[in-house]
Amino acid sequence: MGQSASRPALTREAIVAAALDLVGRRGVEAVSMRTVADAFGTGPASIYRHVSGKDELLDLALDRVLAEVRTPPDGRDWRQALTEFAGEVRGALLRHGDIAAVAMSGRPVGGNSVRIAEALLATLRTAGFPDDVCAWALDRLSLYVTADALDTARKRLNERAGAEAVARHWAAVAEHYRNLSAQEFPHTTAMGQELFRGDPEGRFALGLGVFLDGLALQRR
């Protein structure tokens, strides 16, 4: 008999797509050679014929996600370019569950990571930043964007898995802060619910703006 109409062909591309689907629905921790094999109605040995293991599979998945990132056009103001770039990377990561966890692993990844780094370095060097600042800014900006995406994604996954439990958790946290001693913690209690206001996008924009303000002071 031929390939079942209900199952995709077992190719490297399809395997990566299945892993990304798992990440989007259940998170990186749900990905294993077994769970990916289950999507094809086969065993892990069939997956190993195409990838060496879970690490390579997730690295390939991340590279596919980063392929979605568009680089700013040449000649764009450096601050505007970095702002758009950061939003592009964060958006791509957030479209695929907590795939940002793979980016935080520290393993070398595919060509799209290098493509993005090259474009960021070109923007910074063209703007007149010293090479050491360019290198460190690339590292720190990447870390900020990836960590923010990971934190946001995991909160979304938790809410999807158990919205009521998450709501109870944050209600308990808010209650804890409300019951703090104003004499011992005057500034914390004065802030009240302000500590819990704002959406992830607003908080990300604030942090990015603070980073870029500080970076501007390092320009020649």
C-alpha positions as CSV (number, residue, x, y, z in Angstrom):
1,M,0.0,0.0,0.0
2,G,1.1,3.6,-0.5
3,Q,1.6,6.3,2.1
4,S,-1.5,6.8,4.2
5,A,-3.4,10.0,3.2
6,S,-3.7,10.9,6.8
7,R,0.0,10.9,7.6
8,P,2.7,13.2,6.1
9,A,5.7,11.8,4.3
10,L,8.6,11.1,6.6
11,T,11.1,13.7,5.5
12,R,13.6,15.9,7.4
13,E,11.4,19.0,6.6
14,A,8.3,17.3,7.8
15,I,10.0,16.1,11.0
16,V,11.1,19.7,11.8
17,A,7.6,20.9,11.1
18,A,6.1,18.3,13.5
19,A,8.6,19.3,16.2
20,L,7.6,23.0,15.7
21,D,3.9,22.0,16.0
22,L,4.6,20.3,19.3
23,V,6.5,23.3,20.6
24,G,3.7,25.6,19.6
25,R,1.0,23.5,21.3
26,R,2.8,22.1,24.3
27,G,6.3,23.7,24.6
28,V,9.9,22.6,24.1
29,E,9.8,20.0,26.9
30,A,7.1,18.1,25.0
31,V,9.5,17.4,22.1
32,S,11.2,14.0,22.1
33,M,12.1,11.6,19.3
34,R,9.2,9.5,20.6
35,T,6.6,12.3,20.5
36,V,7.7,13.4,17.1
37,A,7.6,9.8,15.8
38,D,4.1,9.5,17.1
39,A,3.0,12.2,14.7
40,F,4.0,10.0,11.8
41,G,2.7,6.7,13.4
42,T,6.2,5.3,13.5
43,G,9.0,4.7,16.0
44,P,11.9,6.8,17.0
45,A,14.4,4.8,14.9
46,S,12.7,6.3,11.8
47,I,13.3,9.8,13.0
48,Y,17.0,9.0,13.8
49,R,17.5,8.3,10.1
50,H,17.0,12.1,9.4
51,V,18.3,13.8,12.5
52,S,20.9,12.8,15.1
53,G,18.8,13.5,18.1
54,K,16.6,16.0,20.0
55,D,19.2,18.7,20.1
56,E,19.7,18.8,16.4
57,L,16.0,18.6,15.8
58,L,15.3,21.6,18.0
59,D,18.2,23.6,16.5
60,L,16.7,23.0,13.0
61,A,13.3,24.1,14.3
62,L,14.8,27.3,15.7
63,D,16.6,28.0,12.4
64,R,13.3,27.6,10.6
65,V,11.7,30.1,13.0
66,L,14.5,32.6,12.5
67,A,14.0,32.4,8.8
68,E,10.9,34.4,9.3
69,V,12.9,37.4,10.6
70,R,13.2,40.2,8.1
71,T,16.3,42.4,8.2
72,P,15.9,46.2,8.1
73,P,16.7,47.9,4.8
74,D,20.1,49.6,4.4
75,G,20.3,53.2,5.4
76,R,17.8,53.0,8.2
77,D,18.5,55.0,11.3
78,W,20.4,52.7,13.7
79,R,17.9,53.1,16.6
80,Q,14.9,52.5,14.4
81,A,16.6,49.6,12.7
82,L,17.4,47.9,16.1
83,T,13.9,48.6,17.4
84,E,12.3,47.0,14.3
85,F,14.8,44.1,14.4
86,A,14.1,43.3,18.1
87,G,10.4,43.3,17.4
88,E,10.9,41.0,14.4
89,V,12.9,38.5,16.4
90,R,10.6,38.5,19.4
91,G,7.5,38.2,17.2
92,A,9.0,35.2,15.3
93,L,9.9,33.5,18.6
94,L,6.5,34.1,20.1
95,R,4.7,32.6,17.1
96,H,6.2,29.2,18.1
97,G,5.5,28.6,21.7
98,D,8.6,28.7,23.9
99,I,11.1,28.0,21.1
100,A,13.1,30.8,22.7
101,A,14.3,28.2,25.2
102,V,16.4,26.7,22.4
103,A,17.9,30.1,21.6
104,M,18.9,30.3,25.2
105,S,20.7,27.0,25.2
106,G,24.0,28.5,24.0
107,R,24.5,25.9,21.2
108,P,25.6,27.1,17.8
109,V,22.6,27.3,15.5
110,G,22.0,27.5,11.7
111,G,22.6,30.1,9.1
112,N,19.6,32.3,9.9
113,S,21.2,33.1,13.3
114,V,24.4,34.2,11.6
115,R,22.3,36.2,9.0
116,I,20.6,38.1,11.8
117,A,23.9,38.7,13.7
118,E,25.6,40.0,10.5
119,A,22.8,42.5,9.8
120,L,22.8,43.7,13.4
121,L,26.6,44.2,13.4
122,A,26.4,46.0,10.0
123,T,23.8,48.4,11.5
124,L,25.9,49.1,14.6
125,R,29.3,49.4,12.8
126,T,27.8,51.7,10.1
127,A,26.4,53.9,12.8
128,G,29.9,54.4,14.2
129,F,29.9,52.2,17.3
130,P,33.3,50.8,18.3
131,D,33.8,47.1,17.5
132,D,33.9,46.0,21.2
133,V,30.6,47.8,21.8
134,C,29.1,46.2,18.7
135,A,30.0,42.8,19.8
136,W,28.7,43.2,23.4
137,A,25.6,45.0,22.2
138,L,24.8,42.1,19.9
139,D,25.1,39.7,22.8
140,R,23.2,41.8,25.3
141,L,20.4,42.7,22.9
142,S,20.0,39.1,21.8
143,L,19.8,38.0,25.4
144,Y,17.2,40.6,26.3
145,V,14.9,39.8,23.4
146,T,15.2,36.1,23.8
147,A,14.7,36.1,27.6
148,D,11.7,38.3,27.3
149,A,10.2,36.1,24.6
150,L,10.8,33.0,26.7
151,D,9.2,34.5,29.8
152,T,6.2,35.7,27.8
153,A,5.8,32.4,26.0
154,R,5.9,30.3,29.1
155,K,3.3,32.4,30.8
156,R,1.1,32.0,27.7
157,L,1.6,28.2,27.7
158,N,0.8,28.0,31.4
159,E,-2.4,30.0,30.9
160,R,-3.4,27.8,28.1
161,A,-2.8,24.7,30.2
162,G,-4.6,25.9,33.3
163,A,-6.1,29.4,33.1
164,E,-7.9,29.1,36.5
165,A,-4.7,27.9,38.3
166,V,-2.7,30.8,36.8
167,A,-5.4,33.3,37.9
168,R,-5.4,31.9,41.4
169,H,-1.6,32.2,41.5
170,W,-1.5,35.8,40.6
171,A,-4.4,36.7,42.8
172,A,-2.4,35.1,45.7
173,V,0.7,37.1,44.7
174,A,-1.3,40.4,44.6
175,E,-2.9,39.6,48.0
176,H,0.6,39.0,49.5
177,Y,1.8,42.4,48.3
178,R,-1.4,44.1,49.6
179,N,-0.7,42.6,53.1
180,L,2.9,43.9,53.3
181,S,3.7,46.3,56.1
182,A,3.7,49.9,54.8
183,Q,6.2,50.8,57.5
184,E,8.7,48.2,56.5
185,F,8.1,48.4,52.8
186,P,6.9,51.9,52.1
187,H,7.8,52.1,48.4
188,T,6.5,48.7,47.5
189,T,3.2,49.3,49.2
190,A,2.9,52.8,47.8
191,M,3.1,51.4,44.3
192,G,0.2,49.1,45.0
193,Q,-1.3,47.4,41.9
194,E,1.0,49.4,39.6
195,L,3.5,46.6,40.0
196,F,1.1,44.3,38.2
197,R,-0.2,46.6,35.5
198,G,1.0,46.7,31.9
199,D,1.0,44.2,29.1
200,P,4.1,42.2,28.0
201,E,4.5,44.4,24.9
202,G,4.6,47.6,26.9
203,R,7.1,46.2,29.3
204,F,9.3,45.0,26.4
205,A,9.2,48.4,24.8
206,L,10.3,50.1,28.0
207,G,13.2,47.7,28.5
208,L,14.3,48.0,24.9
209,G,14.1,51.8,25.0
210,V,16.3,51.9,28.2
211,F,18.8,49.6,26.5
212,L,19.0,51.8,23.4
213,D,19.3,55.0,25.4
214,G,22.3,53.5,27.2
215,L,23.8,52.2,23.9
216,A,23.6,55.6,22.3
217,L,26.1,56.9,24.9
218,Q,28.7,54.5,23.6
219,R,28.6,55.9,20.0
220,R,31.6,57.7,18.7
